[in-house]
Amino acid sequence: MQIGAFVREMGTTADTVRYYMELSLLGPELKGNRYSFGEKEIRDFQAIVQLKQWGYAVKEIQCLFRHKAQSGCGTAGVLRFARDMLQERVHAIDSSIAELGRQRDGVLENLAEVEAVLGRVDVP
């Protein structure tokens, strides 16, 4: 499929697709003077979207894709690399959750103090 159909199917923009092509994240086949997007590009685009939703930066995604291109998809090296990336992300998410919990506790403590003051003050 050509870029217009790919953009519609993926729910994105041509600029985004071209950007990912510039970064070598997408590598459609060049047929004549037009790019042809196939199943590989669909899978790669979906992987990029998922990784971005999980909080990965484009540079991190590039690193993973480079590793995949060098070692081959599904090889033990790529799988270990992906596992390490995912474990690091889980750790970062856990840290964020802990920090949000501390923030929540602080806000709840302040809320309780404000409600206590309101209980003692005659506020209309």
N, CA and C atoms as an extended XYZ file, in Angstrom:
372
Properties=species:S:1:pos:R:3:atomname:S:1:resname:S:1:resid:I:1 pbc="F F F"
N         0.848       -1.178        0.000 N   MET     1
C         0.000        0.000        0.000 CA  MET     1
C         0.889        1.235        0.000 C   MET     1
N         0.387        2.305       -0.552 N   GLN     2
C         1.144        3.548       -0.610 CA  GLN     2
C         0.935        4.332        0.683 C   GLN     2
N         1.688        5.412        0.827 N   ILE     3
C         1.713        6.154        2.087 CA  ILE     3
C         0.326        6.650        2.498 C   ILE     3
N        -0.496        7.092        1.551 N   GLY     4
C        -1.830        7.589        1.901 CA  GLY     4
C        -2.689        6.524        2.556 C   GLY     4
N        -2.693        5.336        1.989 N   ALA     5
C        -3.469        4.231        2.564 CA  ALA     5
C        -2.884        3.808        3.904 C   ALA     5
N        -1.566        3.797        4.002 N   PHE     6
C        -0.905        3.425        5.256 CA  PHE     6
C        -1.281        4.406        6.369 C   PHE     6
N        -1.228        5.686        6.046 N   VAL     7
C        -1.577        6.734        7.010 CA  VAL     7
C        -3.011        6.549        7.498 C   VAL     7
N        -3.932        6.297        6.579 N   ARG     8
C        -5.340        6.110        6.969 CA  ARG     8
C        -5.497        4.865        7.839 C   ARG     8
N        -4.866        3.771        7.437 N   GLU     9
C        -5.010        2.525        8.190 CA  GLU     9
C        -4.410        2.631        9.589 C   GLU     9
N        -3.298        3.354        9.705 N   MET    10
C        -2.619        3.470       10.996 CA  MET    10
C        -3.169        4.616       11.849 C   MET    10
N        -3.993        5.468       11.263 N   GLY    11
C        -4.559        6.592       12.011 CA  GLY    11
C        -3.500        7.603       12.411 C   GLY    11
N        -2.614        7.920       11.491 N   THR    12
C        -1.525        8.846       11.780 CA  THR    12
C        -1.433        9.874       10.663 C   THR    12
N        -0.321       10.576       10.598 N   THR    13
C        -0.124       11.578        9.553 CA  THR    13
C         1.056       11.184        8.669 C   THR    13
N         1.067       11.734        7.473 N   ALA    14
C         2.184       11.483        6.557 CA  ALA    14
C         3.480       12.037        7.140 C   ALA    14
N         3.394       13.170        7.845 N   ASP    15
C         4.593       13.740        8.469 CA  ASP    15
C         5.190       12.787        9.494 C   ASP    15
N         4.333       12.151       10.284 N   THR    16
C         4.815       11.193       11.280 CA  THR    16
C         5.494       10.015       10.595 C   THR    16
N         4.875        9.505        9.556 N   VAL    17
C         5.447        8.367        8.826 CA  VAL    17
C         6.793        8.756        8.225 C   VAL    17
N         6.861        9.926        7.610 N   ARG    18
C         8.134       10.380        7.024 CA  ARG    18
C         9.200       10.561        8.103 C   ARG    18
N         8.811       11.074        9.247 N   TYR    19
C         9.743       11.245       10.368 CA  TYR    19
C        10.311        9.892       10.797 C   TYR    19
N         9.453        8.905       10.951 N   TYR    20
C         9.922        7.569       11.329 CA  TYR    20
C        10.799        6.964       10.236 C   TYR    20
N        10.511        7.285        8.991 N   MET    21
C        11.363        6.819        7.898 CA  MET    21
C        12.744        7.472        7.987 C   MET    21
N        12.784        8.778        8.270 N   GLU    22
C        14.061        9.489        8.419 CA  GLU    22
C        14.901        8.886        9.539 C   GLU    22
N        14.235        8.409       10.587 N   LEU    23
C        14.931        7.820       11.736 CA  LEU    23
C        15.235        6.338       11.527 C   LEU    23
N        14.881        5.818       10.370 N   SER    24
C        15.073        4.395       10.026 CA  SER    24
C        14.243        3.464       10.903 C   SER    24
N        13.140        3.972       11.429 N   LEU    25
C        12.222        3.122       12.187 CA  LEU    25
C        11.253        2.416       11.245 C   LEU    25
N        10.972        3.045       10.125 N   LEU    26
C        10.151        2.427        9.082 CA  LEU    26
C        10.977        2.397        7.803 C   LEU    26
N        10.942        1.279        7.121 N   GLY    27
C        11.714        1.131        5.892 CA  GLY    27
C        10.910        0.519        4.774 C   GLY    27
N         9.920        1.258        4.268 N   PRO    28
C         9.108        0.704        3.178 CA  PRO    28
C         9.952        0.508        1.919 C   PRO    28
N         9.498       -0.396        1.094 N   GLU    29
C        10.175       -0.676       -0.174 CA  GLU    29
C         9.878        0.453       -1.159 C   GLU    29
N        10.899        0.867       -1.883 N   LEU    30
C        10.719        1.902       -2.898 CA  LEU    30
C        10.448        1.222       -4.235 C   LEU    30
N         9.243        1.428       -4.760 N   LYS    31
C         8.847        0.855       -6.051 CA  LYS    31
C         8.647        2.012       -7.017 C   LYS    31
N         9.590        2.141       -7.944 N   GLY    32
C         9.549        3.294       -8.834 CA  GLY    32
C         9.881        4.526       -8.027 C   GLY    32
N         8.964        5.468       -7.995 N   ASN    33
C         9.173        6.674       -7.192 CA  ASN    33
C         8.200        6.741       -6.012 C   ASN    33
N         7.635        5.594       -5.648 N   ARG    34
C         6.669        5.550       -4.536 CA  ARG    34
C         7.072        4.482       -3.530 C   ARG    34
N         6.781        4.790       -2.288 N   TYR    35
C         7.051        3.821       -1.230 CA  TYR    35
C         5.885        2.855       -1.112 C   TYR    35
N         6.221        1.612       -0.827 N   SER    36
C         5.210        0.574       -0.647 CA  SER    36
C         5.320        0.028        0.774 C   SER    36
N         4.243        0.181        1.528 N   PHE    37
C         4.193       -0.254        2.920 CA  PHE    37
C         3.488       -1.600        2.995 C   PHE    37
N         4.100       -2.538        3.698 N   GLY    38
C         3.530       -3.869        3.828 CA  GLY    38
C         3.331       -4.268        5.280 C   GLY    38
N         3.193       -5.559        5.507 N   GLU    39
C         2.943       -6.091        6.854 CA  GLU    39
C         4.059       -5.729        7.834 C   GLU    39
N         5.305       -5.765        7.383 N   LYS    40
C         6.425       -5.435        8.271 CA  LYS    40
C         6.300       -4.004        8.778 C   LYS    40
N         5.982       -3.083        7.880 N   GLU    41
C         5.846       -1.683        8.283 CA  GLU    41
C         4.647       -1.497        9.219 C   GLU    41
N         3.582       -2.248        8.983 N   ILE    42
C         2.424       -2.184        9.885 CA  ILE    42
C         2.837       -2.650       11.277 C   ILE    42
N         3.520       -3.794       11.357 N   ARG    43
C         3.968       -4.312       12.664 CA  ARG    43
C         4.937       -3.345       13.336 C   ARG    43
N         5.876       -2.813       12.552 N   ASP    44
C         6.845       -1.873       13.119 CA  ASP    44
C         6.155       -0.613       13.624 C   ASP    44
N         5.210       -0.078       12.847 N   PHE    45
C         4.507        1.129       13.277 CA  PHE    45
C         3.721        0.860       14.558 C   PHE    45
N         3.033       -0.272       14.614 N   GLN    46
C         2.270       -0.620       15.812 CA  GLN    46
C         3.193       -0.776       17.020 C   GLN    46
N         4.376       -1.339       16.810 N   ALA    47
C         5.346       -1.475       17.899 CA  ALA    47
C         5.817       -0.103       18.368 C   ALA    47
N         6.078        0.797       17.434 N   ILE    48
C         6.504        2.154       17.791 CA  ILE    48
C         5.432        2.828       18.636 C   ILE    48
N         4.190        2.742       18.201 N   VAL    49
C         3.079        3.365       18.932 CA  VAL    49
C         2.982        2.783       20.343 C   VAL    49
N         3.064        1.461       20.461 N   GLN    50
C         2.968        0.817       21.772 CA  GLN    50
C         4.124        1.239       22.673 C   GLN    50
N         5.327        1.238       22.148 N   LEU    51
C         6.491        1.627       22.946 CA  LEU    51
C         6.389        3.081       23.394 C   LEU    51
N         5.902        3.955       22.526 N   LYS    52
C         5.711        5.357       22.919 CA  LYS    52
C         4.653        5.473       24.016 C   LYS    52
N         3.582        4.673       23.913 N   GLN    53
C         2.547        4.694       24.952 CA  GLN    53
C         3.116        4.238       26.292 C   GLN    53
N         4.091        3.357       26.256 N   TRP    54
C         4.728        2.872       27.483 CA  TRP    54
C         5.784        3.833       28.007 C   TRP    54
N         5.978        4.948       27.304 N   GLY    55
C         6.882        5.974       27.799 CA  GLY    55
C         8.284        5.958       27.227 C   GLY    55
N         8.533        5.142       26.217 N   TYR    56
C         9.864        5.113       25.623 CA  TYR    56
C        10.066        6.312       24.713 C   TYR    56
N        11.273        6.874       24.764 N   ALA    57
C        11.651        7.966       23.871 CA  ALA    57
C        11.991        7.389       22.497 C   ALA    57
N        11.903        8.225       21.488 N   VAL    58
C        12.195        7.785       20.127 CA  VAL    58
C        13.620        7.232       20.036 C   VAL    58
N        14.570        7.846       20.731 N   LYS    59
C        15.960        7.356       20.705 CA  LYS    59
C        16.056        5.940       21.265 C   LYS    59
N        15.285        5.641       22.299 N   GLU    60
C        15.284        4.284       22.860 CA  GLU    60
C        14.691        3.291       21.863 C   GLU    60
N        13.640        3.712       21.186 N   ILE    61
C        13.011        2.849       20.182 CA  ILE    61
C        13.985        2.619       19.028 C   ILE    61
N        14.690        3.672       18.623 N   GLN    62
C        15.703        3.525       17.575 CA  GLN    62
C        16.759        2.497       17.978 C   GLN    62
N        17.193        2.564       19.211 N   CYS    63
C        18.211        1.640       19.710 CA  CYS    63
C        17.713        0.198       19.619 C   CYS    63
N        16.488       -0.036       20.025 N   LEU    64
C        15.903       -1.375       19.948 CA  LEU    64
C        15.800       -1.839       18.494 C   LEU    64
N        15.324       -0.974       17.628 N   PHE    65
C        15.181       -1.341       16.215 CA  PHE    65
C        16.543       -1.603       15.571 C   PHE    65
N        17.560       -0.802       15.943 N   ARG    66
C        18.913       -1.037       15.420 CA  ARG    66
C        19.429       -2.397       15.859 C   ARG    66
N        19.206       -2.695       17.129 N   HIS    67
C        19.632       -3.988       17.676 CA  HIS    67
C        18.934       -5.130       16.934 C   HIS    67
N        17.654       -4.952       16.683 N   LYS    68
C        16.880       -5.962       15.950 CA  LYS    68
C        17.415       -6.125       14.528 C   LYS    68
N        17.747       -5.017       13.876 N   ALA    69
C        18.258       -5.073       12.501 CA  ALA    69
C        19.623       -5.757       12.443 C   ALA    69
N        20.451       -5.525       13.462 N   GLN    70
C        21.796       -6.105       13.475 CA  GLN    70
C        21.779       -7.581       13.843 C   GLN    70
N        20.948       -7.943       14.814 N   SER    71
C        20.970       -9.311       15.338 CA  SER    71
C        19.920      -10.217       14.712 C   SER    71
N        18.870       -9.620       14.186 N   GLY    72
C        17.773      -10.411       13.642 CA  GLY    72
C        16.632      -10.496       14.635 C   GLY    72
N        15.437      -10.347       14.128 N   CYS    73
C        14.239      -10.365       14.970 CA  CYS    73
C        14.070      -11.737       15.612 C   CYS    73
N        13.810      -11.762       16.899 N   GLY    74
C        13.543      -13.015       17.597 CA  GLY    74
C        14.779      -13.738       18.088 C   GLY    74
N        15.966      -13.177       17.866 N   THR    75
C        17.182      -13.837       18.349 CA  THR    75
C        17.313      -13.635       19.852 C   THR    75
N        18.103      -14.495       20.473 N   ALA    76
C        18.290      -14.416       21.925 CA  ALA    76
C        18.842      -13.052       22.330 C   ALA    76
N        19.762      -12.512       21.535 N   GLY    77
C        20.334      -11.207       21.856 CA  GLY    77
C        19.295      -10.107       21.859 C   GLY    77
N        18.437      -10.104       20.870 N   VAL    78
C        17.381       -9.087       20.791 CA  VAL    78
C        16.381       -9.275       21.920 C   VAL    78
N        16.043      -10.522       22.196 N   LEU    79
C        15.081      -10.786       23.273 CA  LEU    79
C        15.639      -10.354       24.622 C   LEU    79
N        16.928      -10.599       24.869 N   ARG    80
C        17.539      -10.145       26.128 CA  ARG    80
C        17.555       -8.618       26.197 C   ARG    80
N        17.893       -7.993       25.080 N   PHE    81
C        17.909       -6.535       25.017 CA  PHE    81
C        16.517       -5.978       25.312 C   PHE    81
N        15.494       -6.554       24.685 N   ALA    82
C        14.109       -6.113       24.911 CA  ALA    82
C        13.700       -6.357       26.357 C   ALA    82
N        14.078       -7.527       26.897 N   ARG    83
C        13.759       -7.828       28.297 CA  ARG    83
C        14.363       -6.777       29.224 C   ARG    83
N        15.631       -6.439       28.994 N   ASP    84
C        16.296       -5.444       29.836 CA  ASP    84
C        15.612       -4.084       29.730 C   ASP    84
N        15.233       -3.696       28.512 N   MET    85
C        14.511       -2.431       28.324 CA  MET    85
C        13.195       -2.435       29.093 C   MET    85
N        12.464       -3.542       28.987 N   LEU    86
C        11.166       -3.638       29.655 CA  LEU    86
C        11.324       -3.644       31.168 C   LEU    86
N        12.340       -4.338       31.672 N   GLN    87
C        12.572       -4.357       33.117 CA  GLN    87
C        12.908       -2.958       33.630 C   GLN    87
N        13.734       -2.231       32.872 N   GLU    88
C        14.060       -0.856       33.259 CA  GLU    88
C        12.804        0.011       33.279 C   GLU    88
N        11.928       -0.194       32.307 N   ARG    89
C        10.699        0.605       32.243 CA  ARG    89
C         9.781        0.280       33.418 C   ARG    89
N         9.679       -1.005       33.766 N   VAL    90
C         8.865       -1.399       34.922 CA  VAL    90
C         9.407       -0.728       36.180 C   VAL    90
N        10.734       -0.709       36.329 N   HIS    91
C        11.346       -0.058       37.493 CA  HIS    91
C        11.007        1.441       37.507 C   HIS    91
N        11.096        2.089       36.349 N   ALA    92
C        10.771        3.510       36.269 CA  ALA    92
C         9.301        3.762       36.605 C   ALA    92
N         8.416        2.902       36.123 N   ILE    93
C         6.986        3.034       36.428 CA  ILE    93
C         6.750        2.839       37.920 C   ILE    93
N         7.395        1.824       38.503 N   ASP    94
C         7.254        1.589       39.946 CA  ASP    94
C         7.723        2.801       40.746 C   ASP    94
N         8.833        3.410       40.327 N   SER    95
C         9.336        4.607       41.007 CA  SER    95
C         8.338        5.755       40.890 C   SER    95
N         7.746        5.909       39.710 N   SER    96
C         6.746        6.962       39.507 CA  SER    96
C         5.516        6.726       40.373 C   SER    96
N         5.097        5.476       40.462 N   ILE    97
C         3.941        5.141       41.295 CA  ILE    97
C         4.233        5.470       42.754 C   ILE    97
N         5.430        5.130       43.221 N   ALA    98
C         5.804        5.422       44.608 CA  ALA    98
C         5.811        6.929       44.851 C   ALA    98
N         6.370        7.688       43.913 N   GLU    99
C         6.408        9.142       44.055 CA  GLU    99
C         4.997        9.722       44.038 C   GLU    99
N         4.146        9.235       43.163 N   LEU   100
C         2.757        9.705       43.136 CA  LEU   100
C         2.039        9.368       44.437 C   LEU   100
N         2.347        8.214       45.014 N   GLY   101
C         1.761        7.844       46.306 CA  GLY   101
C         2.167        8.822       47.396 C   GLY   101
N         3.454        9.210       47.404 N   ARG   102
C         3.924       10.194       48.390 CA  ARG   102
C         3.236       11.543       48.174 C   ARG   102
N         3.103       11.950       46.919 N   GLN   103
C         2.419       13.211       46.626 CA  GLN   103
C         0.967       13.154       47.079 C   GLN   103
N         0.319       12.033       46.816 N   ARG   104
C        -1.086       11.863       47.200 CA  ARG   104
C        -1.229       11.954       48.714 C   ARG   104
N        -0.337       11.277       49.435 N   ASP   105
C        -0.385       11.321       50.898 CA  ASP   105
C        -0.234       12.751       51.405 C   ASP   105
N         0.681       13.518       50.795 N   GLY   106
C         0.873       14.909       51.198 CA  GLY   106
C        -0.359       15.754       50.933 C   GLY   106
N        -0.978       15.563       49.788 N   VAL   107
C        -2.190       16.317       49.450 CA  VAL   107
C        -3.321       15.947       50.399 C   VAL   107
N        -3.477       14.655       50.685 N   LEU   108
C        -4.534       14.225       51.609 CA  LEU   108
C        -4.311       14.790       53.009 C   LEU   108
N        -3.061       14.845       53.437 N   GLU   109
C        -2.746       15.415       54.752 CA  GLU   109
C        -3.121       16.894       54.784 C   GLU   109
N        -2.780       17.617       53.733 N   ASN   110
C        -3.112       19.029       53.656 CA  ASN   110
C        -4.617       19.230       53.588 C   ASN   110
N        -5.305       18.390       52.850 N   LEU   111
C        -6.759       18.457       52.755 CA  LEU   111
C        -7.396       18.259       54.128 C   LEU   111
N        -6.890       17.299       54.888 N   ALA   112
C        -7.426       17.052       56.230 CA  ALA   112
C        -7.217       18.272       57.127 C   ALA   112
N        -6.065       18.913       57.004 N   GLU   113
C        -5.799       20.116       57.802 CA  GLU   113
C        -6.754       21.241       57.425 C   GLU   113
N        -6.991       21.428       56.138 N   VAL   114
C        -7.907       22.478       55.682 CA  VAL   114
C        -9.321       22.185       56.168 C   VAL   114
N        -9.745       20.924       56.079 N   GLU   115
C       -11.084       20.571       56.548 CA  GLU   115
C       -11.210       20.766       58.057 C   GLU   115
N       -10.147       20.497       58.802 N   ALA   116
C       -10.180       20.707       60.255 CA  ALA   116
C       -10.339       22.189       60.575 C   ALA   116
N        -9.624       23.037       59.854 N   VAL   117
C        -9.738       24.479       60.069 CA  VAL   117
C       -11.137       24.946       59.692 C   VAL   117
N       -11.654       24.447       58.587 N   LEU   118
C       -13.006       24.827       58.176 CA  LEU   118
C       -14.034       24.417       59.228 C   LEU   118
N       -13.791       23.319       59.887 N   GLY   119
C       -14.710       22.858       60.926 CA  GLY   119
C       -14.733       23.781       62.132 C   GLY   119
N       -13.632       24.508       62.342 N   ARG   120
C       -13.546       25.418       63.491 CA  ARG   120
C       -13.921       26.855       63.132 C   ARG   120
N       -13.980       27.146       61.848 N   VAL   121
C       -14.250       28.511       61.397 CA  VAL   121
C       -15.660       28.557       60.828 C   VAL   121
N       -16.328       29.643       61.103 N   ASP   122
C       -17.668       29.814       60.566 CA  ASP   122
C       -17.544       30.445       59.184 C   ASP   122
N       -17.474       29.593       58.169 N   VAL   123
C       -17.322       30.082       56.797 CA  VAL   123
C       -18.630       29.836       56.061 C   VAL   123
N       -19.154       30.895       55.406 N   PRO   124
C       -20.420       30.704       54.684 CA  PRO   124
C       -20.251       29.852       53.441 C   PRO   124
